[in-house]
């Protein structure tokens, strides 16, 4: 029941929503920090660099993660969770 309501309100399943937020946050980290990709992958919930690379490429359709550092995905930003919780961003 929760999944149907969530999908109707947000437009994606809870798993899709979580995955998208993780990848968008990772994209932001890649663009704004010098952290190693493996560290960002692990902090984003992926167990391997390869799994992260596959998910990232599938989501952003960017051939190489390095292109993010060149601002190929510069329009991606981490959205606020206000639309869901009414309380603020991801780090509240």
ZIGIBEL-V300719 format. One line per field, one symbol per residue. ss: DSSP state (@ for helix, = for strand, . for the rest). burial: 1 if it has 16 or more other C-alpha atoms within 10 Angstrom, else 0. A space follows every 10 residues. Layout:
# ZIGIBEL-V300719
ss = ???
burial = ???
This chain:
# ZIGIBEL-V300719
ss = .@@@@@@@@@ ...@@@@@@@ @@@@@@@@@@ @@....@@@@ @@@.....@@ @@@@@@@@@@ .....@@@@. .......... .@@@@..... ..
burial = 0000000000 0010000011 1111111111 1000001101 1001010000 0110110001 0000100110 0010010100 0000000000 00
